[in-house]
Structure formats: C-alpha cells, structure tokens
Amino acid sequence: MELSIDRLTKHYGRKIAVDRVSAVLTPGVYGLLGANGAGKTTLMRMLCAILEPTSGEVRLNGKDVVAMGPAYRDVLGYLPQDFGYYPTYTAAEFLAYIAALKGIPRERAKKRVEELLDTLELTAVADRKIKTFSGGMKQRVGIAQALLNNPQILILDEPTSGLDPKERVRLRNLLSEYAGNKIVVLSTHIVSDVEAIADKVFVMDDGQFIAYGTVQELAEQVRGKVWELTVSREKARLWQEQVTVANYRHEGDRVVLRIVADEKPAAEAVPCEPILDDAYLYHFGAKEAQQ
C-alpha cells in the first residue's frame, strides 16, 4: 500500500496554507510536527479528501483519492482536531450511529463497537451520555469512531489532546500495534508522543516540509547545537530572554540551562547529546516564544 502526496498546494486568497508538499507514505507511523499555523490541519484535511487542493494530488496505489470517492472513505479513518458528536447520545449509541453512516453491517458494527469500547477503556461508561464525559473520555470516543471501519489509513489530528499521561501511553501503544500493515499519520504539539512511536517525522513550517527523517536522524541534525550551561538564578532569567532554552533545572542555588543555539553560548557551556525536542525547538523556539 502506498499513499503518495504530489506537490500538494492549498491557497486561501493570497495566503498559502500548504505549499507544494510531496511525500510517499507506506505502512508505518508518521508524525507531523509544527508550530500553530504551520499548515498541518489543512494538509490532513486534504489527505482525507475533505478539502480540495488548489493544485497537486493525493493518490492511493496510483489512484486519485478525490476521484475514488466512497472507495477511499471505506479505507480511511479520521479524527479531526475538534470532532463533532451528539452530546445526548451515549458512547455506545454514538459509535453505533457512526458505524451505520460508514455502512458497516449491524452485527459486525455491534461487535466492533464492543471491541473498541473495551480497548479504549470506555465499557464502564458506554451507556452514559457523552455530554457528561471529561475531555479525555470524549477524545477516546473520537479515537474509537476513527477506528470503527478498521481503516487502512488512519489520520489523527492532535489525538492526545485532553488525555492524561496514562491515556497517552495507552494510545501510543495502540497506534504502534495498529500500524503493523497500515498507514498512520498523526499531528501533535507533544513532541514526546511522536518521539515514542513515529517511524518517520515531518517538520512543517509555513506550509512546507522543512525537515524529514527518523527521530534519530532529526536529532542528529542539531548535533553541536545543544549545550548545558550552569548559572546563577539571576543570570538564568537573562539567558532565557536571549536564547532558546529547552530545559531549566535547579541544582542547589544554581540553575542548569539546556540551550539550543548555533554557536556555543558561553565558554563554560558543555555540548549535550541531542534529542527530538531539541530539533523541534531549534526550528520553532523563537516562533513559539512570540505566540
């Protein structure tokens, strides 16, 4: 199975949301990282054939996904950033309703709903109305509806939003196991979620892919740009205003700063082993500080 993205572009008037993006996806987990407004959601909506591109195309095994119509939707699962639900439905009723919309036969749908309620630890609240759920429980319902048709292509926009640490770990394990012979694409602002399960990572900015590779490959790109510097608490505040600080750790009356910078920030700074978080902050630290 191959999902190819060929020079995909989306304009909104003069604004370019996605700018000639190309990639080839085969079974595995792909992480999409980028600051707010980078174009991630627009790209995902085009991958789902919900949004028509200005130019370029998405092809599944050589066939244009827009032209495929229902045949593409049959193999697709999608969790939007804010998924719509009926608050007066129970979790079981809502999933049964979505299964009917997807054309899943009733008996198979009933079994699949039960499986997903169990997998996502919602069985105990299956007959409660969704409006009474916490944010994390609602998000798990959203993940369940995306998995109903056992999709070959699973697109998840900020799937860990609202989940507590335990729920995030459970979801990461689920997606890692699920992606054995399927394509899973997820965007998230939580770098550790991508670091834990993604086979490949795309870093997106201003509608383009500015970096791509495995977690290790992306971390390697900032080797020699990550430093630790131990300073007084007073000087720590000054350093935070001048450089991108990835981590801030107290040691007695001193502070250890993890700094991402092109040049050695001070004579006493020592180099560090880079991680994905450093690579992300290298690209977006200044931008996110301004938001």
Buried (B, 14 or more C-beta within 10 A) or exposed (E): EEBBBBEBBBBEEEEBBBBBBEBEBEBBBBBBBBBEBBBBBBBBBBBBBEBEBBEBBBBBEEEBBBEBEEEBBBBBBBBBBEBEBEEEBBBBBBBBBBBEEBEBEEEEBBEBBBBBBEBBEBBEBBEBBBEEBEEBBBBBBBBBBBBBBBBBBBBBBBBBBBBEEEBBBBBBEBBBEBBEEBBBBBBBBBBBBBBBBBBBBBBBBBBBBEBBBEBEBBBEBBEEBBBBBBBEEEBBEEBBEEBBBBBEEEEEEEBBBBBBBEEBBBEEBEEBEBBBBBBBBBBBBEBBEEE
